Amino acid sequence: MSTARSPKANTAATPLPGTRADTPIVGLVMGSDSDWPVMEAAAEALAEFGIPFEADVVSAHRMPTEMIRYGQTAHERGLRLIIAGAGGAAHLPGMLASVTPLPVIGVPVPLKTLDGMDSLLSIVQMPAGVPVATVSIGGARNAGLLAVRMLASGTDELAVQLRADLLDFAQELNDVATRKGASLRHKVSEVFAGGNVAPRSSK
């Protein structure tokens, strides 16, 4: 059973408090468009909470000049944080973190070789002074949800609204887990009812 929420309407007429629908506050970038099938989950999580975001390809190795410019100007363009996904020699999140004052969330994108372990280690092993908040391999949805929580930690109207939404979301998760538990207990009671259990023969 899915725990995804219905995306909030995010039009110019009904933006979240403290935001404009045409002005992204989260940057969602990746090293290649082949990373999108993984990174799309982050976009969906942001959309569920009505967070305006931008998405683009910014390769650390093939587009170094553009990558540095993106990181250096992100805060000037109104972004509050960056989610960066990369696979293999996954330097994008760390390099962005080195040139921006904004928080960076890194998503290790799994490739065919090494199952994403190389990506994870490339992103998580950052030197002191250049932090990257790293989620699990392929954990783009959690990256999006972490971004929402970061935005909810402020004191502006947006943060107040997001905190309320996150409490509702936590209750939805609880409800889903509770229903799963009830369903499992029902199945177990049917399968292992007294008349359906055959004791082992005595040796």
Secondary structure, 3 states (H helix, E strand, C coil): CCCCCCCCCCCCCCCCCCCECCECCEEEEECCHHHHHHHHHHHHHHHHCCCCEEEEECCCCCCHHHHHHHHHHCHHHCCCEEEEEEECCCCHHHHHHHHCCCCEEEEEECCCCHHHHHHHHHHHCCCCCCCCEECCCCCHHHHHHHHHHHHHCCCCHHHHHHHHHHHHHHHHHHHHHHHHHHHHHHHHHHHCCHHHCCCCCCC
